[in-house]
């Protein structure tokens, strides 16, 4: 079952919601011998949702149910994956125990909402599963001490396309969700991963983190400063989301690294660097070149070349360090968002991974 947004984009359901539905069905089958199909669960907002079962299995000591993850129109890496829940009786007084099955990760670094060694089943999905099992236990006078194992066939391979490895979640995917609903193109999962990356870096006691707009920039800045993987934040276009979180959860030093066009947008004052949010103002870029001695011909050329990268290449050939004033302007935008007392620097990276502009590191006021 899915919903449609006002823009006709279908909403979907988080892995947490699917795991809850699977666990609810498996629990009922363990207690009664029959699987409910469809199975209904309650979202955190009180909405009741029904899911068809994709698979069922029952033996003397366990029951297992599977739900196909439907992310709606969101390009979610887990769309179409089967979320399996296997429920077994646990020892009296143990309550509900959570385990990571095949394809679900385990936490190995501090700083996340879960302790080291815990299955990567996040707090809200855990609460949803507990509530669903409690509801079924009340309805069928069943036990409240059970072992719930969540697994995702192929999840370890899918996890390679997520940020789990950098966050220290190994062995598979995370069971996620705070509302139970996937809103298409909200990018909430990416922004949440940025926040969790900062949490991990802080918990590890790192004093310097770097947010990069893409893979080339990230590799370049890692080599430039010889940084460890946990110090790297894959911020993509969401520089504002990263800086606002760092304002509330600071580290001593922050570097922002990105391609010339992305950092030019930051210099213009944009905090979302996606192409849909705005383009580089070539007149602004020409003014930056003029401020460091570019001629009228240079400025005209900046306005006429096909790409911003080409503008930087040509200026570099003419001995004009265009990256310097752009980095300086980007520093001002970032510093105003980051807040006082943090060492900050901006680094521009070209398509070949070379540093073509730096602001220098200064403490924000």
Secondary structure, DSSP 4 states (H G I P E B T S, - for coil): --EE-TTSPEEEE-HHHHHHHHHHHHHHHHHHS---SSEEEE-TTS-EEEE--SEEEE-SS-EEEEEE---TTS--TTTTPEEEEEEEE--TT--EEEEE-TEE-EE-STTSSS-TT-BSB-HHHHHHHHHHHHHHHHHHT--S-EEEEEEETTHHHHGGGSSHHHHTEESEE-B--SSSEEPTT--HHHHHHHHHHHHHHHHTT-SEEEEESSHHHHHHHHHHHT--GGGEEE-TT-HHHHHHHHHHS--SEEEEEEEHHHHHHHHTT-S---GGG----HHHHHHHHHHTT--HHHHHHHHHSS-HHHHHHHHHHTT--HHHHHHHHHHHHHHHHH-SS-EEEEEEE-TTS-EEEE---EE--
